[in-house]
Amino acid sequence: MKRVGILGLPQAGKSTLFQILLTSSGATASTSGREAIGVIRVPDERVDRLSSLYKPKKTTHAQIQFVDTVAAGQSKPGKGVDLFAGVRNCDALVAIVRDFEDPAVPASGGVDPARDLRTLDTELVFNDLAIVETRIERIEKELRFA
């Protein structure tokens, strides 16, 4: 099963997209501490046809697991906001940027999808850099004790 993480800045519409995906497919979600997870079964007529032809004990359709970060922007000491806490181990990411005005959901700094996408790209680069730095520190530590 593939995991798809829904990624975006706060108030961009991540949870709304997550709910739409699950509602339209009839799936349900489970929520754990920092993420909501929904599993969607992918219908495939070919699988149904083969199943009716060969009559196996069990027919399993492909599934996609969508992950939505519930507590967006959890802070790490000295590192600031971690936008990727819930979606770090996903196979793919879907970037959501806000392109709507809504007085009930104010946008800090106004609505600018291009700016938000650049911010997400920058955060991805910083996240990768932090992972590489941590890995280098571990390797150096292992080499000192080896």
Secondary structure, DSSP 4 states (H G I P E B T S, - for coil): -EEEEEEESTTSSHHHHHHHHHHHHT--EEEETTEEEEEEEE--HHHHHHHHHH--S----EEEEEEEESS-SEEETTTEEETTTTTTT-SEEEEE------TTS--TT---HHHHHHHHHHHHHHHHHHHHHHHHHHHHHHHHH-
